[in-house]
Amino acid sequence: MKHLILLAILFSLQSKAIVIRHDVNDLTYQAELKDFPALATFYVDGAHGTLIKSKWIVTAAHATFCIKPNASVLIKNKARVIKNLYINPDYTPGQSHDIALVELVEEVLDVDPADIYPQSDELGKQIWFIGIGGTGTGISGETIDNAANKGVLRKAQNTIS
């Protein structure tokens, strides 16, 4: 599952909300940090990345606007110090290349990094994704925005198409 969660993060960098089914209780989608220990939290209201190597986090470039070297990121509820940010030089906000790497000062040894999915056969595969942010149903659209969500972590599945 770690392979597919990382894949989901990489393919859903432009998502704005976790869309849930209207006929399933929201509590079913709520997650805990233990569901994905490699989750890196940059700030409380919703920016995340994924630990992919002991000193490296992959994230969306738009999630890096308020982090900088010497700031902290939380992994497994423990502060880790950022050494440097590497934002794709072709990043255009809201349009393309929304990916960045965060280098940490020290290795994270108490969490296994997510595995990078090495194949190119994603089409049709079910994936899990996790995050904090807005939510809503496929019928209503986003009804709870990032601020109103108040830090609730959710997980859901989707199929790569």
mmCIF file of the C-alpha atoms, coordinates in Angstrom:
data_MODEL
# 
_entry.id   MODEL 
# 
loop_
_atom_site.group_PDB 
_atom_site.id 
_atom_site.type_symbol 
_atom_site.label_atom_id 
_atom_site.label_alt_id 
_atom_site.label_comp_id 
_atom_site.label_asym_id 
_atom_site.label_entity_id 
_atom_site.label_seq_id 
_atom_site.pdbx_PDB_ins_code 
_atom_site.Cartn_x 
_atom_site.Cartn_y 
_atom_site.Cartn_z 
_atom_site.occupancy 
_atom_site.B_iso_or_equiv 
_atom_site.pdbx_formal_charge 
_atom_site.auth_seq_id 
_atom_site.auth_comp_id 
_atom_site.auth_asym_id 
_atom_site.auth_atom_id 
_atom_site.pdbx_PDB_model_num 
ATOM 1   C CA . MET A 1 1   ? 0.000   0.000  0.000   1.00 0.00 ? 1   MET A CA 1 
ATOM 2   C CA . LYS A 1 2   ? 2.921   2.397  0.625   1.00 0.00 ? 2   LYS A CA 1 
ATOM 3   C CA . HIS A 1 3   ? 3.753   2.282  -3.101  1.00 0.00 ? 3   HIS A CA 1 
ATOM 4   C CA . LEU A 1 4   ? 0.291   3.316  -4.124  1.00 0.00 ? 4   LEU A CA 1 
ATOM 5   C CA . ILE A 1 5   ? -0.087  6.060  -1.505  1.00 0.00 ? 5   ILE A CA 1 
ATOM 6   C CA . LEU A 1 6   ? 3.055   7.737  -2.766  1.00 0.00 ? 6   LEU A CA 1 
ATOM 7   C CA . LEU A 1 7   ? 1.772   7.351  -6.307  1.00 0.00 ? 7   LEU A CA 1 
ATOM 8   C CA . ALA A 1 8   ? -1.498  8.959  -5.240  1.00 0.00 ? 8   ALA A CA 1 
ATOM 9   C CA . ILE A 1 9   ? 0.304   11.902 -3.710  1.00 0.00 ? 9   ILE A CA 1 
ATOM 10  C CA . LEU A 1 10  ? 2.307   12.435 -6.875  1.00 0.00 ? 10  LEU A CA 1 
ATOM 11  C CA . PHE A 1 11  ? -0.749  12.212 -9.116  1.00 0.00 ? 11  PHE A CA 1 
ATOM 12  C CA . SER A 1 12  ? -3.034  14.335 -6.944  1.00 0.00 ? 12  SER A CA 1 
ATOM 13  C CA . LEU A 1 13  ? -0.833  17.329 -6.272  1.00 0.00 ? 13  LEU A CA 1 
ATOM 14  C CA . GLN A 1 14  ? -3.432  19.696 -7.758  1.00 0.00 ? 14  GLN A CA 1 
ATOM 15  C CA . SER A 1 15  ? -6.372  18.366 -5.743  1.00 0.00 ? 15  SER A CA 1 
ATOM 16  C CA . LYS A 1 16  ? -8.208  20.854 -3.544  1.00 0.00 ? 16  LYS A CA 1 
ATOM 17  C CA . ALA A 1 17  ? -10.411 18.564 -1.442  1.00 0.00 ? 17  ALA A CA 1 
ATOM 18  C CA . ILE A 1 18  ? -10.976 14.931 -0.575  1.00 0.00 ? 18  ILE A CA 1 
ATOM 19  C CA . VAL A 1 19  ? -14.290 14.063 -2.191  1.00 0.00 ? 19  VAL A CA 1 
ATOM 20  C CA . ILE A 1 20  ? -16.236 11.510 -0.185  1.00 0.00 ? 20  ILE A CA 1 
ATOM 21  C CA . ARG A 1 21  ? -19.319 9.474  -1.014  1.00 0.00 ? 21  ARG A CA 1 
ATOM 22  C CA . HIS A 1 22  ? -22.592 11.115 -0.026  1.00 0.00 ? 22  HIS A CA 1 
ATOM 23  C CA . ASP A 1 23  ? -23.946 7.788  1.265   1.00 0.00 ? 23  ASP A CA 1 
ATOM 24  C CA . VAL A 1 24  ? -20.962 6.979  3.546   1.00 0.00 ? 24  VAL A CA 1 
ATOM 25  C CA . ASN A 1 25  ? -20.472 8.585  6.967   1.00 0.00 ? 25  ASN A CA 1 
ATOM 26  C CA . ASP A 1 26  ? -17.588 11.075 7.055   1.00 0.00 ? 26  ASP A CA 1 
ATOM 27  C CA . LEU A 1 27  ? -16.104 9.228  10.058  1.00 0.00 ? 27  LEU A CA 1 
ATOM 28  C CA . THR A 1 28  ? -15.305 6.334  7.712   1.00 0.00 ? 28  THR A CA 1 
ATOM 29  C CA . TYR A 1 29  ? -12.844 8.594  5.888   1.00 0.00 ? 29  TYR A CA 1 
ATOM 30  C CA . GLN A 1 30  ? -11.170 10.081 8.944   1.00 0.00 ? 30  GLN A CA 1 
ATOM 31  C CA . ALA A 1 31  ? -7.599  8.948  9.425   1.00 0.00 ? 31  ALA A CA 1 
ATOM 32  C CA . GLU A 1 32  ? -4.853  8.995  12.028  1.00 0.00 ? 32  GLU A CA 1 
ATOM 33  C CA . LEU A 1 33  ? -1.145  9.653  11.588  1.00 0.00 ? 33  LEU A CA 1 
ATOM 34  C CA . LYS A 1 34  ? -0.460  5.959  12.210  1.00 0.00 ? 34  LYS A CA 1 
ATOM 35  C CA . ASP A 1 35  ? -2.332  5.170  8.966   1.00 0.00 ? 35  ASP A CA 1 
ATOM 36  C CA . PHE A 1 36  ? 0.624   6.600  7.023   1.00 0.00 ? 36  PHE A CA 1 
ATOM 37  C CA . PRO A 1 37  ? 3.694   7.184  9.217   1.00 0.00 ? 37  PRO A CA 1 
ATOM 38  C CA . ALA A 1 38  ? 5.720   8.633  6.299   1.00 0.00 ? 38  ALA A CA 1 
ATOM 39  C CA . LEU A 1 39  ? 3.360   11.639 6.179   1.00 0.00 ? 39  LEU A CA 1 
ATOM 40  C CA . ALA A 1 40  ? 5.213   14.918 6.714   1.00 0.00 ? 40  ALA A CA 1 
ATOM 41  C CA . THR A 1 41  ? 3.168   17.879 7.983   1.00 0.00 ? 41  THR A CA 1 
ATOM 42  C CA . PHE A 1 42  ? 4.474   21.355 7.170   1.00 0.00 ? 42  PHE A CA 1 
ATOM 43  C CA . TYR A 1 43  ? 1.807   23.317 9.002   1.00 0.00 ? 43  TYR A CA 1 
ATOM 44  C CA . VAL A 1 44  ? -1.407  22.484 10.790  1.00 0.00 ? 44  VAL A CA 1 
ATOM 45  C CA . ASP A 1 45  ? -4.012  23.429 8.196   1.00 0.00 ? 45  ASP A CA 1 
ATOM 46  C CA . GLY A 1 46  ? -3.077  21.127 5.414   1.00 0.00 ? 46  GLY A CA 1 
ATOM 47  C CA . ALA A 1 47  ? 0.280   21.062 3.672   1.00 0.00 ? 47  ALA A CA 1 
ATOM 48  C CA . HIS A 1 48  ? 1.868   17.644 3.551   1.00 0.00 ? 48  HIS A CA 1 
ATOM 49  C CA . GLY A 1 49  ? 4.584   15.702 1.882   1.00 0.00 ? 49  GLY A CA 1 
ATOM 50  C CA . THR A 1 50  ? 5.825   12.130 1.938   1.00 0.00 ? 50  THR A CA 1 
ATOM 51  C CA . LEU A 1 51  ? 9.114   10.910 3.343   1.00 0.00 ? 51  LEU A CA 1 
ATOM 52  C CA . ILE A 1 52  ? 10.653  9.004  0.400   1.00 0.00 ? 52  ILE A CA 1 
ATOM 53  C CA . LYS A 1 53  ? 14.230  8.611  1.686   1.00 0.00 ? 53  LYS A CA 1 
ATOM 54  C CA . SER A 1 54  ? 15.614  9.080  5.181   1.00 0.00 ? 54  SER A CA 1 
ATOM 55  C CA . LYS A 1 55  ? 16.424  12.771 4.483   1.00 0.00 ? 55  LYS A CA 1 
ATOM 56  C CA . TRP A 1 56  ? 14.015  13.566 1.633   1.00 0.00 ? 56  TRP A CA 1 
ATOM 57  C CA . ILE A 1 57  ? 10.347  14.576 1.391   1.00 0.00 ? 57  ILE A CA 1 
ATOM 58  C CA . VAL A 1 58  ? 8.423   14.942 -1.864  1.00 0.00 ? 58  VAL A CA 1 
ATOM 59  C CA . THR A 1 59  ? 5.544   17.423 -1.899  1.00 0.00 ? 59  THR A CA 1 
ATOM 60  C CA . ALA A 1 60  ? 3.611   19.871 -4.039  1.00 0.00 ? 60  ALA A CA 1 
ATOM 61  C CA . ALA A 1 61  ? 5.515   23.059 -4.825  1.00 0.00 ? 61  ALA A CA 1 
ATOM 62  C CA . HIS A 1 62  ? 2.481   25.093 -3.724  1.00 0.00 ? 62  HIS A CA 1 
ATOM 63  C CA . ALA A 1 63  ? 2.813   23.537 -0.252  1.00 0.00 ? 63  ALA A CA 1 
ATOM 64  C CA . THR A 1 64  ? 6.241   25.090 0.283   1.00 0.00 ? 64  THR A CA 1 
ATOM 65  C CA . PHE A 1 65  ? 5.224   28.762 0.348   1.00 0.00 ? 65  PHE A CA 1 
ATOM 66  C CA . CYS A 1 66  ? 5.585   29.095 4.104   1.00 0.00 ? 66  CYS A CA 1 
ATOM 67  C CA . ILE A 1 67  ? 8.490   26.764 4.834   1.00 0.00 ? 67  ILE A CA 1 
ATOM 68  C CA . LYS A 1 68  ? 12.159  27.574 4.561   1.00 0.00 ? 68  LYS A CA 1 
ATOM 69  C CA . PRO A 1 69  ? 15.530  26.229 5.652   1.00 0.00 ? 69  PRO A CA 1 
ATOM 70  C CA . ASN A 1 70  ? 15.827  25.833 9.437   1.00 0.00 ? 70  ASN A CA 1 
ATOM 71  C CA . ALA A 1 71  ? 12.043  25.611 9.834   1.00 0.00 ? 71  ALA A CA 1 
ATOM 72  C CA . SER A 1 72  ? 10.548  22.383 11.185  1.00 0.00 ? 72  SER A CA 1 
ATOM 73  C CA . VAL A 1 73  ? 8.354   19.747 9.618   1.00 0.00 ? 73  VAL A CA 1 
ATOM 74  C CA . LEU A 1 74  ? 6.523   17.108 11.671  1.00 0.00 ? 74  LEU A CA 1 
ATOM 75  C CA . ILE A 1 75  ? 7.026   13.426 10.914  1.00 0.00 ? 75  ILE A CA 1 
ATOM 76  C CA . LYS A 1 76  ? 5.512   10.994 13.402  1.00 0.00 ? 76  LYS A CA 1 
ATOM 77  C CA . ASN A 1 77  ? 4.691   14.040 15.579  1.00 0.00 ? 77  ASN A CA 1 
ATOM 78  C CA . LYS A 1 78  ? 8.383   14.847 15.922  1.00 0.00 ? 78  LYS A CA 1 
ATOM 79  C CA . ALA A 1 79  ? 9.944   18.078 14.641  1.00 0.00 ? 79  ALA A CA 1 
ATOM 80  C CA . ARG A 1 80  ? 12.548  17.590 11.900  1.00 0.00 ? 80  ARG A CA 1 
ATOM 81  C CA . VAL A 1 81  ? 14.660  20.530 10.688  1.00 0.00 ? 81  VAL A CA 1 
ATOM 82  C CA . ILE A 1 82  ? 14.616  21.500 7.011   1.00 0.00 ? 82  ILE A CA 1 
ATOM 83  C CA . LYS A 1 83  ? 18.004  21.930 5.339   1.00 0.00 ? 83  LYS A CA 1 
ATOM 84  C CA . ASN A 1 84  ? 16.855  23.084 1.905   1.00 0.00 ? 84  ASN A CA 1 
ATOM 85  C CA . LEU A 1 85  ? 13.968  23.261 -0.576  1.00 0.00 ? 85  LEU A CA 1 
ATOM 86  C CA . TYR A 1 86  ? 14.177  22.309 -4.239  1.00 0.00 ? 86  TYR A CA 1 
ATOM 87  C CA . ILE A 1 87  ? 11.185  23.569 -6.208  1.00 0.00 ? 87  ILE A CA 1 
ATOM 88  C CA . ASN A 1 88  ? 10.812  22.521 -9.835  1.00 0.00 ? 88  ASN A CA 1 
ATOM 89  C CA . PRO A 1 89  ? 12.206  25.467 -11.829 1.00 0.00 ? 89  PRO A CA 1 
ATOM 90  C CA . ASP A 1 90  ? 9.317   25.155 -14.300 1.00 0.00 ? 90  ASP A CA 1 
ATOM 91  C CA . TYR A 1 91  ? 6.666   25.401 -11.565 1.00 0.00 ? 91  TYR A CA 1 
ATOM 92  C CA . THR A 1 92  ? 3.828   27.712 -12.588 1.00 0.00 ? 92  THR A CA 1 
ATOM 93  C CA . PRO A 1 93  ? 1.294   28.166 -9.749  1.00 0.00 ? 93  PRO A CA 1 
ATOM 94  C CA . GLY A 1 94  ? -2.029  26.576 -10.565 1.00 0.00 ? 94  GLY A CA 1 
ATOM 95  C CA . GLN A 1 95  ? -0.813  25.317 -13.925 1.00 0.00 ? 95  GLN A CA 1 
ATOM 96  C CA . SER A 1 96  ? 2.117   22.913 -14.054 1.00 0.00 ? 96  SER A CA 1 
ATOM 97  C CA . HIS A 1 97  ? 5.182   21.277 -12.524 1.00 0.00 ? 97  HIS A CA 1 
ATOM 98  C CA . ASP A 1 98  ? 3.734   21.481 -9.000  1.00 0.00 ? 98  ASP A CA 1 
ATOM 99  C CA . ILE A 1 99  ? 6.387   19.359 -7.307  1.00 0.00 ? 99  ILE A CA 1 
ATOM 100 C CA . ALA A 1 100 ? 9.201   19.987 -4.857  1.00 0.00 ? 100 ALA A CA 1 
ATOM 101 C CA . LEU A 1 101 ? 11.736  18.157 -2.709  1.00 0.00 ? 101 LEU A CA 1 
ATOM 102 C CA . VAL A 1 102 ? 12.501  19.034 0.891   1.00 0.00 ? 102 VAL A CA 1 
ATOM 103 C CA . GLU A 1 103 ? 15.897  18.036 2.242   1.00 0.00 ? 103 GLU A CA 1 
ATOM 104 C CA . LEU A 1 104 ? 16.193  17.459 5.988   1.00 0.00 ? 104 LEU A CA 1 
ATOM 105 C CA . VAL A 1 105 ? 19.222  18.240 8.126   1.00 0.00 ? 105 VAL A CA 1 
ATOM 106 C CA . GLU A 1 106 ? 19.231  14.802 9.775   1.00 0.00 ? 106 GLU A CA 1 
ATOM 107 C CA . GLU A 1 107 ? 18.089  11.366 8.694   1.00 0.00 ? 107 GLU A CA 1 
ATOM 108 C CA . VAL A 1 108 ? 14.718  10.152 9.945   1.00 0.00 ? 108 VAL A CA 1 
ATOM 109 C CA . LEU A 1 109 ? 15.487  6.781  11.487  1.00 0.00 ? 109 LEU A CA 1 
ATOM 110 C CA . ASP A 1 110 ? 12.253  6.082  13.379  1.00 0.00 ? 110 ASP A CA 1 
ATOM 111 C CA . VAL A 1 111 ? 9.970   6.012  10.301  1.00 0.00 ? 111 VAL A CA 1 
ATOM 112 C CA . ASP A 1 112 ? 10.252  3.877  7.179   1.00 0.00 ? 112 ASP A CA 1 
ATOM 113 C CA . PRO A 1 113 ? 10.107  6.045  4.052   1.00 0.00 ? 113 PRO A CA 1 
ATOM 114 C CA . ALA A 1 114 ? 7.353   5.297  1.562   1.00 0.00 ? 114 ALA A CA 1 
ATOM 115 C CA . ASP A 1 115 ? 8.477   3.161  -1.343  1.00 0.00 ? 115 ASP A CA 1 
ATOM 116 C CA . ILE A 1 116 ? 8.676   4.861  -4.711  1.00 0.00 ? 116 ILE A CA 1 
ATOM 117 C CA . TYR A 1 117 ? 6.513   2.943  -7.156  1.00 0.00 ? 117 TYR A CA 1 
ATOM 118 C CA . PRO A 1 118 ? 8.946   1.804  -9.895  1.00 0.00 ? 118 PRO A CA 1 
ATOM 119 C CA . GLN A 1 119 ? 6.449   0.573  -12.485 1.00 0.00 ? 119 GLN A CA 1 
ATOM 120 C CA . SER A 1 120 ? 4.514   2.381  -15.204 1.00 0.00 ? 120 SER A CA 1 
ATOM 121 C CA . ASP A 1 121 ? 1.341   0.278  -15.000 1.00 0.00 ? 121 ASP A CA 1 
ATOM 122 C CA . GLU A 1 122 ? -0.766  2.559  -12.787 1.00 0.00 ? 122 GLU A CA 1 
ATOM 123 C CA . LEU A 1 123 ? -3.759  2.737  -15.114 1.00 0.00 ? 123 LEU A CA 1 
ATOM 124 C CA . GLY A 1 124 ? -6.752  1.035  -13.507 1.00 0.00 ? 124 GLY A CA 1 
ATOM 125 C CA . LYS A 1 125 ? -5.049  0.494  -10.137 1.00 0.00 ? 125 LYS A CA 1 
ATOM 126 C CA . GLN A 1 126 ? -6.769  1.412  -6.880  1.00 0.00 ? 126 GLN A CA 1 
ATOM 127 C CA . ILE A 1 127 ? -4.809  3.838  -4.746  1.00 0.00 ? 127 ILE A CA 1 
ATOM 128 C CA . TRP A 1 128 ? -5.105  5.335  -1.265  1.00 0.00 ? 128 TRP A CA 1 
ATOM 129 C CA . PHE A 1 129 ? -4.456  8.978  -0.511  1.00 0.00 ? 129 PHE A CA 1 
ATOM 130 C CA . ILE A 1 130 ? -4.378  10.935 2.713   1.00 0.00 ? 130 ILE A CA 1 
ATOM 131 C CA . GLY A 1 131 ? -4.391  14.592 3.714   1.00 0.00 ? 131 GLY A CA 1 
ATOM 132 C CA . ILE A 1 132 ? -5.829  17.525 5.578   1.00 0.00 ? 132 ILE A CA 1 
ATOM 133 C CA . GLY A 1 133 ? -7.868  20.055 3.692   1.00 0.00 ? 133 GLY A CA 1 
ATOM 134 C CA . GLY A 1 134 ? -11.300 20.689 2.331   1.00 0.00 ? 134 GLY A CA 1 
ATOM 135 C CA . THR A 1 135 ? -13.883 17.970 1.827   1.00 0.00 ? 135 THR A CA 1 
ATOM 136 C CA . GLY A 1 136 ? -17.304 17.418 0.341   1.00 0.00 ? 136 GLY A CA 1 
ATOM 137 C CA . THR A 1 137 ? -19.267 14.883 -1.647  1.00 0.00 ? 137 THR A CA 1 
ATOM 138 C CA . GLY A 1 138 ? -19.509 14.222 -5.341  1.00 0.00 ? 138 GLY A CA 1 
ATOM 139 C CA . ILE A 1 139 ? -23.042 15.637 -5.213  1.00 0.00 ? 139 ILE A CA 1 
ATOM 140 C CA . SER A 1 140 ? -22.469 18.778 -3.139  1.00 0.00 ? 140 SER A CA 1 
ATOM 141 C CA . GLY A 1 141 ? -18.875 19.572 -4.057  1.00 0.00 ? 141 GLY A CA 1 
ATOM 142 C CA . GLU A 1 142 ? -16.555 21.080 -1.472  1.00 0.00 ? 142 GLU A CA 1 
ATOM 143 C CA . THR A 1 143 ? -18.633 22.090 1.544   1.00 0.00 ? 143 THR A CA 1 
ATOM 144 C CA . ILE A 1 144 ? -15.879 22.268 4.168   1.00 0.00 ? 144 ILE A CA 1 
ATOM 145 C CA . ASP A 1 145 ? -12.903 24.352 3.121   1.00 0.00 ? 145 ASP A CA 1 
ATOM 146 C CA . ASN A 1 146 ? -9.368  23.997 4.389   1.00 0.00 ? 146 ASN A CA 1 
ATOM 147 C CA . ALA A 1 147 ? -9.848  26.394 7.343   1.00 0.00 ? 147 ALA A CA 1 
ATOM 148 C CA . ALA A 1 148 ? -13.209 24.956 8.411   1.00 0.00 ? 148 ALA A CA 1 
ATOM 149 C CA . ASN A 1 149 ? -11.745 21.438 8.352   1.00 0.00 ? 149 ASN A CA 1 
ATOM 150 C CA . LYS A 1 150 ? -9.720  22.300 11.487  1.00 0.00 ? 150 LYS A CA 1 
ATOM 151 C CA . GLY A 1 151 ? -6.947  19.784 10.895  1.00 0.00 ? 151 GLY A CA 1 
ATOM 152 C CA . VAL A 1 152 ? -9.056  16.666 10.347  1.00 0.00 ? 152 VAL A CA 1 
ATOM 153 C CA . LEU A 1 153 ? -6.997  14.088 8.475   1.00 0.00 ? 153 LEU A CA 1 
ATOM 154 C CA . ARG A 1 154 ? -8.862  12.002 5.913   1.00 0.00 ? 154 ARG A CA 1 
ATOM 155 C CA . LYS A 1 155 ? -8.008  9.071  3.656   1.00 0.00 ? 155 LYS A CA 1 
ATOM 156 C CA . ALA A 1 156 ? -9.826  7.759  0.634   1.00 0.00 ? 156 ALA A CA 1 
ATOM 157 C CA . GLN A 1 157 ? -9.411  5.510  -2.409  1.00 0.00 ? 157 GLN A CA 1 
ATOM 158 C CA . ASN A 1 158 ? -9.542  6.212  -6.090  1.00 0.00 ? 158 ASN A CA 1 
ATOM 159 C CA . THR A 1 159 ? -8.752  4.444  -9.342  1.00 0.00 ? 159 THR A CA 1 
ATOM 160 C CA . ILE A 1 160 ? -6.092  5.776  -11.693 1.00 0.00 ? 160 ILE A CA 1 
ATOM 161 C CA . SER A 1 161 ? -7.716  6.596  -15.021 1.00 0.00 ? 161 SER A CA 1 
# 
